[in-house]
Amino acid sequence: MAGGRAMKFIRRAKNTGPAERSGNSSGARAPSADPASRGQSAREASPSTPRRSSKHEPEASPSTPRRSSKHEQEAGATPPTPSSASMPSSKKGLEQEVQALREQNDRLARERQEDAARKASERLAADRKVQSLEQEVEDLKSQLAQRTRDDAISDDSGGGGDGHFPCFEGPIKASAAYVPMSARTGGRVSGAGVPRKIVIAACAFIGVETALLVGFAAAYFADLQPQRTGERRAPPPGGDAVDPRESELAEERAEVPALERDLQRSMDQEKYWEKRFKTDEEYWTTRLAEVKASANLSDRPYRMITGLRAHQVPEMYGKVGEKTIWAYWYHPDTCESSTSCVLPPVVQLCSETIRRNKGSFDFRIVHMDEVDKYVNRMELPMRWRELIPAHQKDSLMNALLARYGGVAMDISTILLRPLDDYWEEMVSRGATFMGYMYRLNGMPWRHAETTSVWFLMSRREGLFSTAVRNQVIGMGDRHETGAYHHWYLALGDQTLTPILHMYNYSLPKCTEDATIVSPPASPMWDQKASMCPELEMEWSEDLMPERNDAKVILRDPREGPQLPFAFGAGMALWDVSDSTALTDEQVPGDMRSPGAPMQQESCGSPRACWQVFVRRYEMLPVPGRARLLNFVKLFAHVKELKGMSREEILSRSDSFMVTWLRLAGVS
């Protein structure tokens, strides 16, 4: 019957502890049947006896950090900065510790999830059983109410006239035997009544049964509530001891926050050491390089100077064609490197003419930060960086022509036509060099200068290899050119002229120029025989004949790109159609004296001087030779244009400068 099933469930619930109701999916040993013996065993445990390690607690190992108690760490506390004493011996050991903590934390999380799932399943089964019992009680109550409405209990016999009582599903006979209620008769049968005391006792028994069922159900749910919130419920005083598995699980849960803090601290330490190792690596790499550099100061001087190993060539060697036009530009403020360079407007315009009319040549402007890509520092003066830009340019051009060949051209040059005919003449005649030398046309030159360095054309590995050797020897450890006879032309004319004279002893000499040997009363600042280039690296012509293993082609620059009026004041802004006579301010009187630029030139106006240029520009070349004028050299960087913008320069449409630019295709 329903009442019997309810009593059976209540008795089973009373004899079952919380741990038995929750089950043991992990296969642990079932608790002892005697609660007193379990409590006694717990009380007899010695404080010195180590606690039994649970299956969740890993064995102690050097790589597993000690679990911090709640007295040693606070939740959310910042991990202390690791000191040298607590520093892991290696990054590998720290990674092992972190991995062990992570595995332990994952294992605890999985067990918590399994336990929660098991609890939820058991709670669901219990809820279903309680609901079933509650439904049976409700059915009993409804049947009792129905019987109360249908029958009245007799005061004398304790029953109705038909022998029914409201607490039963069927009629009671005089023999007190239970007869099931018939569905066809509506539960009404005839029979004798039962004593009233039996009826009252039965109703009281059923009421007590229902109260006990409700009470145990309430107690069961009250016992489950702390487990859902993760709290530990202390056993009632004098009651049964807590199941050891529940105690261990609670202890493990209590240790999870500490383990999480340990894990977070280990992860923070890992990040700290990774950053520390990276910083230390960068520091020691730099420091090691410095130590090596200082250690190699005496036993590796070549690498100290060049930054290269033995048999290592510059980066661009073998990658640059021989037909290359070379230029150099450096300014500490406006052009310190290839990535930070702004050329002055006039230099920009000149470079555009070279780029536009380079023909089959390549054009390269070398900047300070690109020098090591092209040449070895042993090919330059030892203190090359400390030289003025003009000397840097001269020595660099010597090294570039020695390695690669090509054309060294001042960037302040207007290239009107390609230089291919110059190169073809040099190659076809079997020459190794083509350039310009003063006094070849028989006219004196009042400066202690012989070879022009603003245009040098050479084959690779030619006479400039000698120039490279001589410039290194000539400079030594000096950071200026005071050891040379002419300080400004030291690494150009003073270096090249002695080499060129070895190919032809009959070349004109500065030391034999009358305007140099016997200067006027008011000479130019370098109009001195003591500054002539022939005095550098002097070679005795009596020891051996001149060299005939190579040819050089030389012309006087005053018959080609060096125009006679090039040194006139403001020449670049003269108007090509201006017939006004030149003033002494524009062309001083001494510019027409012997050895001066206009010593044999009679042009007296800007227009007349412009015609001098036109005649040279239109002159046809001798067969097999190059034209006399394919470019115009501008001296002193055209100082009359200094400070003018590109637009201001081009706005002077009839000036010499803009007319040359138009001829070059730049406007």
SVG drawing of the C-alpha trace seen along z (x, -y; Angstrom):
<svg xmlns="http://www.w3.org/2000/svg" viewBox="-27 -99 146 111">
<polyline fill="none" stroke="black" stroke-width="0.4" points="0.0,0.0 1.1,-3.6 1.5,-4.3 3.8,-1.3 6.0,-2.4 6.2,-5.9 7.3,-4.5 9.9,-2.2 11.4,-5.3 11.5,-7.3 13.3,-4.5 15.8,-4.1 16.4,-7.9 17.0,-7.9 19.6,-5.1 21.5,-6.6 24.2,-9.3 24.9,-12.2 27.9,-10.5 25.9,-7.4 23.2,-9.5 25.8,-11.3 27.5,-8.0 31.1,-7.3 31.8,-7.3 35.6,-7.4 35.6,-3.9 36.8,-4.9 36.3,-2.7 32.8,-2.8 32.6,-4.5 32.5,-2.3 29.0,-1.3 29.8,-2.4 29.9,-6.3 31.3,-6.1 34.3,-4.1 34.9,-6.6 34.8,-9.5 37.1,-7.6 39.6,-6.9 39.7,-10.6 40.2,-11.6 43.0,-9.0 45.0,-10.3 48.3,-11.8 49.1,-15.4 52.5,-14.3 51.1,-11.7 51.0,-13.1 47.6,-13.5 46.7,-10.8 47.4,-12.1 44.4,-12.2 44.4,-11.1 44.2,-14.8 47.4,-15.8 50.6,-15.4 53.7,-13.9 56.3,-16.4 59.0,-17.1 61.7,-19.7 59.7,-21.2 56.4,-21.5 56.1,-24.7 54.9,-24.5 51.2,-25.3 50.8,-28.6 48.4,-28.8 45.9,-31.6 48.2,-33.0 51.1,-33.3 49.3,-34.8 46.3,-37.0 43.9,-36.7 44.8,-39.1 48.1,-40.0 50.8,-41.1 53.4,-38.4 56.6,-39.6 59.5,-40.6 61.7,-37.5 65.1,-38.0 68.3,-36.4 68.0,-33.9 64.6,-32.6 65.6,-32.9 65.0,-29.6 68.2,-27.9 67.0,-27.9 64.0,-28.8 63.4,-25.1 62.9,-24.4 60.5,-27.3 58.5,-26.0 58.3,-22.5 56.9,-24.1 54.3,-26.0 53.3,-22.9 53.0,-20.8 50.7,-23.5 48.6,-23.7 48.2,-19.9 47.2,-19.8 44.7,-22.7 43.2,-21.0 42.9,-17.7 41.1,-19.4 38.8,-21.2 37.9,-17.9 37.1,-16.2 35.0,-19.2 33.0,-18.9 32.5,-15.2 31.4,-15.6 29.0,-18.4 27.5,-16.2 27.2,-13.3 25.5,-15.4 23.1,-16.9 22.1,-13.4 21.5,-12.2 19.5,-15.3 17.4,-14.8 16.6,-11.2 15.7,-12.2 13.5,-15.0 11.6,-12.6 11.1,-10.2 9.8,-13.0 7.5,-14.2 6.2,-10.6 5.5,-10.3 3.9,-13.7 1.6,-12.7 0.6,-9.5 -0.2,-11.6 -2.2,-14.0 -4.2,-11.1 -4.8,-9.8 -6.0,-13.2 -8.3,-13.6 -9.8,-10.2 -10.3,-11.0 -12.0,-14.3 -14.3,-12.5 -15.3,-9.9 -15.9,-12.7 -18.4,-14.3 -20.1,-11.0 -20.4,-9.4 -20.9,-10.6 -19.4,-8.7 -21.9,-7.4 -21.5,-8.5 -22.4,-5.1 -20.7,-2.6 -18.0,-4.9 -19.1,-4.2 -21.8,-5.0 -24.9,-3.0 -23.2,-1.4 -20.1,-0.3 -17.6,-2.8 -15.0,-5.0 -13.4,-8.1 -9.8,-6.9 -10.1,-3.8 -10.5,-3.2 -13.0,-0.3 -15.8,0.8 -15.1,2.5 -17.0,5.7 -18.0,6.7 -15.0,9.1 -12.7,6.0 -11.4,7.5 -10.6,5.1 -12.6,5.4 -11.5,3.5 -13.9,0.9 -15.8,1.9 -15.7,-0.4 -19.2,0.6 -20.9,-0.1 -19.1,-3.4 -17.3,-2.0 -20.5,-1.3 -21.0,2.3 -22.9,3.5 -21.4,4.8 -21.0,4.4 -19.0,1.5 -15.6,1.5 -14.8,0.1 -14.2,-3.7 -10.8,-3.4 -9.4,-1.4 -10.5,-4.1 -9.0,-6.9 -5.7,-5.0 -5.5,-4.4 -6.1,-8.0 -3.5,-9.1 -1.0,-6.7 -1.4,-8.0 -1.1,-11.6 2.1,-10.9 3.5,-9.1 2.8,-12.1 4.4,-14.5 7.5,-12.4 7.7,-12.2 7.5,-16.0 10.0,-16.5 12.6,-14.2 12.2,-15.7 12.7,-19.2 15.8,-18.0 17.2,-16.4 16.9,-19.6 18.4,-21.6 21.4,-19.2 21.8,-19.7 21.8,-23.5 25.2,-24.0 26.7,-21.5 25.3,-23.5 27.0,-26.7 30.3,-25.0 30.2,-25.5 31.1,-23.0 28.3,-22.1 29.5,-21.3 28.0,-18.1 25.5,-18.6 26.9,-18.3 27.0,-14.7 26.0,-13.6 27.7,-11.3 31.2,-12.3 31.6,-13.8 32.4,-11.3 36.3,-11.4 35.7,-11.7 33.5,-14.8 36.2,-16.2 39.0,-15.6 37.0,-17.1 36.2,-20.2 39.9,-20.5 40.9,-20.2 38.3,-22.9 39.7,-25.2 43.2,-24.8 42.1,-25.7 42.2,-29.5 45.7,-29.2 46.8,-27.1 45.3,-29.6 47.2,-32.3 50.4,-30.2 49.7,-29.6 49.2,-33.3 52.3,-34.2 54.3,-31.6 52.9,-33.0 53.8,-36.5 57.3,-35.3 57.5,-33.5 56.7,-36.8 59.2,-38.7 62.0,-36.2 61.2,-36.2 61.5,-39.9 64.6,-39.8 66.3,-37.2 65.5,-39.2 67.0,-42.4 70.0,-40.5 70.5,-38.9 70.5,-42.2 72.8,-43.7 75.3,-40.9 75.2,-40.8 76.1,-44.4 78.6,-44.1 80.3,-41.1 80.6,-43.0 82.2,-45.9 84.6,-43.6 85.5,-41.9 86.1,-45.2 88.3,-46.4 90.1,-43.0 90.7,-43.1 92.1,-46.6 95.7,-45.4 95.5,-42.0 92.8,-42.8 93.4,-46.4 92.1,-45.7 88.7,-44.7 88.7,-47.6 89.2,-50.0 87.1,-48.5 84.5,-46.5 85.2,-43.6 86.7,-40.1 89.5,-38.9 88.7,-38.5 85.4,-40.3 84.5,-42.9 82.1,-45.8 78.4,-45.0 78.1,-46.7 81.3,-45.4 80.5,-43.4 77.0,-44.8 77.7,-48.2 78.4,-48.7 81.6,-50.4 79.6,-53.1 78.4,-54.9 78.4,-58.7 79.4,-59.2 78.6,-62.2 78.8,-62.8 76.8,-65.2 76.9,-65.7 75.7,-68.5 75.6,-68.0 72.2,-69.8 70.3,-69.2 71.8,-66.0 73.4,-63.8 72.3,-60.5 70.5,-59.0 67.2,-58.9 67.5,-62.4 68.7,-64.6 67.3,-67.8 69.5,-69.1 69.7,-72.9 67.4,-74.0 70.4,-74.7 71.9,-71.3 68.6,-69.6 68.3,-71.2 71.9,-70.2 71.3,-66.6 68.1,-66.5 70.1,-67.4 72.5,-64.6 69.8,-62.1 67.9,-63.2 71.0,-63.1 73.0,-60.3 72.6,-58.2 73.7,-54.6 75.3,-55.5 74.0,-54.9 73.9,-57.9 74.5,-57.5 74.7,-60.1 76.6,-58.6 75.7,-59.8 77.6,-59.5 75.8,-56.4 76.3,-54.5 80.1,-54.9 80.9,-51.5 78.6,-49.7 80.9,-50.7 84.4,-51.0 86.7,-49.6 87.7,-52.0 91.3,-51.0 91.0,-52.8 90.1,-56.1 92.2,-58.3 92.1,-56.9 90.2,-59.9 88.0,-60.3 84.9,-61.3 86.7,-64.2 87.6,-65.8 85.7,-68.6 83.1,-67.6 85.3,-68.7 88.1,-66.4 85.7,-63.6 84.4,-63.9 87.9,-63.9 89.2,-60.9 85.9,-59.0 85.9,-59.6 89.5,-58.2 88.4,-55.0 85.2,-54.6 87.0,-55.0 89.7,-52.5 87.1,-49.8 84.3,-50.4 85.5,-52.9 83.2,-55.4 82.9,-59.2 83.5,-61.3 81.5,-64.5 80.8,-67.4 77.1,-67.6 77.2,-71.4 77.4,-70.5 74.8,-71.0 74.9,-68.0 73.6,-69.1 74.2,-65.8 75.1,-62.2 78.8,-61.3 78.7,-58.2 81.0,-59.7 83.6,-60.6 83.6,-57.0 83.7,-55.5 86.7,-57.7 88.6,-56.6 87.9,-52.9 88.5,-53.0 91.9,-54.6 92.9,-52.1 93.2,-54.7 92.7,-54.1 91.9,-57.7 90.3,-60.9 90.4,-64.2 91.3,-67.9 94.7,-69.5 95.5,-73.2 98.2,-74.7 97.8,-72.0 96.7,-74.7 99.9,-76.7 98.2,-79.4 99.3,-80.0 97.0,-79.4 97.6,-81.7 96.6,-79.1 98.9,-76.4 96.7,-73.8 97.3,-71.3 94.6,-68.6 90.9,-69.4 89.1,-67.0 85.5,-68.1 85.5,-65.7 87.4,-62.4 86.7,-59.4 88.5,-56.1 88.5,-52.4 88.3,-50.2 91.5,-49.1 93.5,-51.7 95.7,-54.5 93.3,-55.4 94.5,-52.3 97.8,-54.2 95.8,-57.3 94.1,-55.4 97.5,-54.1 99.0,-57.6 96.1,-59.3 96.2,-56.9 100.0,-57.3 99.8,-61.1 97.2,-61.6 98.5,-59.1 96.8,-59.8 96.0,-63.4 92.4,-64.8 93.3,-67.7 95.5,-68.1 98.1,-70.5 100.9,-68.1 100.3,-68.8 101.6,-71.7 98.1,-72.9 95.7,-72.0 92.5,-72.5 93.6,-70.5 95.4,-67.9 93.4,-64.7 92.5,-65.8 95.1,-67.6 98.0,-67.1 97.4,-63.3 96.6,-62.8 99.1,-65.1 102.2,-63.2 100.6,-59.9 99.7,-61.4 103.2,-62.8 104.6,-59.2 102.8,-58.5 104.2,-61.6 107.1,-63.5 106.5,-66.3 103.2,-67.4 103.1,-71.1 104.0,-71.8 102.8,-74.3 106.4,-74.8 107.3,-76.1 104.4,-78.5 105.7,-82.1 102.6,-83.5 103.3,-81.2 107.1,-81.5 106.9,-85.3 103.6,-86.4 102.4,-90.0 102.5,-92.4 99.0,-91.4 98.8,-87.7 96.0,-85.3 96.2,-83.5 97.4,-80.2 99.6,-81.9 102.8,-80.3 105.3,-77.8 105.6,-76.3 102.0,-75.0 102.3,-73.2 101.2,-69.6 104.4,-68.4 106.1,-68.7 104.0,-65.9 105.4,-62.3 108.2,-63.6 109.4,-61.1 112.9,-61.3 112.7,-61.2 116.4,-60.2 115.8,-56.8 113.6,-55.2 111.6,-56.2 107.9,-57.2 105.3,-54.5 104.0,-53.3 101.8,-50.4 98.7,-52.6 97.3,-55.7 95.7,-58.8 93.6,-61.4 94.0,-64.9 92.5,-68.2 92.6,-71.8 89.3,-72.5 89.3,-76.2 88.5,-74.9 85.5,-73.0 83.3,-73.0 85.1,-75.7 83.7,-78.9 85.9,-82.0 83.2,-84.1 82.4,-81.3 84.0,-83.3 82.1,-86.5 80.1,-87.9 76.4,-86.8 77.1,-85.1 74.2,-82.5 71.7,-85.4 73.1,-87.3 70.5,-87.8 71.3,-86.1 69.8,-89.1 71.4,-91.8 73.8,-93.9 74.9,-96.2 78.6,-96.3 79.9,-94.3 81.0,-96.4 84.1,-96.1 82.0,-94.6 80.9,-91.8 84.3,-91.2 87.2,-92.9 90.1,-94.1 92.5,-91.4 90.3,-88.7 91.7,-89.6 95.4,-89.5 97.8,-86.7 96.8,-83.4 93.3,-84.7 90.1,-83.0 89.4,-85.7 93.0,-86.5 92.2,-86.0 88.4,-86.5 87.0,-89.8 83.3,-89.4 82.1,-92.7 78.4,-92.1 76.3,-89.2 74.9,-88.6 78.4,-88.5 79.6,-86.0 76.6,-83.9 77.6,-83.6 81.0,-82.2 79.1,-79.3 76.9,-78.8 79.9,-78.4 81.4,-75.8 78.1,-74.0 77.4,-73.8 80.9,-72.9 81.1,-69.6 83.6,-67.1 86.7,-65.8 86.1,-62.4 86.8,-59.7 86.8,-62.3 84.1,-63.5 82.6,-67.0 84.4,-69.7 81.4,-70.7 78.7,-68.3 78.4,-69.9 79.0,-73.2 80.9,-73.4 79.4,-75.9 82.0,-77.1 81.5,-77.9 78.1,-76.2 76.8,-79.3 76.7,-81.4 74.5,-84.0 71.7,-81.5 72.1,-80.7 68.9,-81.2 66.7,-81.2 63.9,-78.7 63.4,-76.5 60.5,-78.7 62.6,-81.9 65.4,-80.4 63.1,-79.3 61.3,-82.6 64.4,-84.2 63.5,-82.7 66.2,-84.6 69.1,-84.0 72.1,-81.9 71.1,-79.3 67.5,-78.8 68.6,-78.8 71.1,-76.0 68.4,-74.1 66.1,-74.3 68.8,-73.0 69.2,-70.1 65.5,-69.4 64.8,-70.7 62.5,-73.6"/>
</svg>
